Amino acid sequence: MAINELFKALSDENRRRILDILRNGDLTAGEIAQHFEMSKAGVSQHLSILKNAELVHAIKRGQYVYYSLNSTVFQEVLKWIVQFQSNTKGND
């Protein structure tokens, strides 16, 4: 997991919204684009950044590419964040 890529991907409101949308299940880029008032190319660019950060998987099924959340990365990030909370409990 490249932490800089991850935080860059999460820094954009549209990409966070895409992640929220994908919580309900796998979708194609076209289905995701229906939730936005931007071009499909713009949505594809956001999906590419999310994919490079390993936050989403892209799986080709027939003629469509379906995007899904990569829950492993979210678990790794939570573990990384929790370690700071664990270290600061004795310092309160």
N, C-alpha and C positions, 0 to 999 in steps of 0.2 A: 504494500500500500504506500503510494507516494503522498505523504501528508500535505505537501504544498498543492498538489493537483486537487486533492480532496477539498481543501478549504477554498481554493479558487472556484471550484464547481459549486460549492455551497454558498458562496458569497452573492450569487445572483438570485433575485426573487423568482424569476421565471423558472429557473432550474429547480428551486425548492418546491415550487408549485407542481412541476412535472413529477417530482418524487412523491408528493402527496397524492397525485392522481394515480400513480402506479401502485400505491398501497392497496387499491381495490382489485388489482389483477393486471395481467399482461395486456398490453395494447400495442397497436401499430403506430407508426409515426403519424399517419393520417388521423387516427382516432384521438391521439394526444393533441394534435393541431386543432381539433374541433373545440377545445377548451380555451383557445387563445385567439386574440385578434392580431395575429402576426402571420407572416407567410410560412408556408410549409418548410421553405429553406431555412428560415429563422429557427423553427422548432428543431429541424434536423441538426443545425449547428449546436443548439443547446444539448441535444441528445448525444452528439459526438463528444462534447466536453464531459458530460456525465459518464459516458462509456470510458473515456480516457482516464477518468478518476476511479474507474472500477465500481461506480455506484449503481450502474445498471448493466444488465446483460442484454445482448442483442442476439436473438435466435431466429434463423430463417425457417419459416414453415410455408412450404409451397412458394407462392410468389410474394409473400409478405414477410417483413422482418418484425418480430414482436419484441417489445422491450419489457423487461421485468427488473424489479429491485434486486440488488445483490446484498442480501441480508448479512452475509459474512463480513463485509466491510463495515456495516453499521455496528456489528457486534465488536469488531476490533477497535473501532473508534470509542465505543462506550467503555471498553476495558481500559483504553489509554486514558480517558477522562477520569474514570473512577479512581485510578491510581493516585491522582492528585488530591482527590477528596480524602482518600485513606491517609495520605501523608500529612494532611493539614489538621486532622481531627485532634491530635495531641497538642497542636499549636494555638488552640483557641483561648 
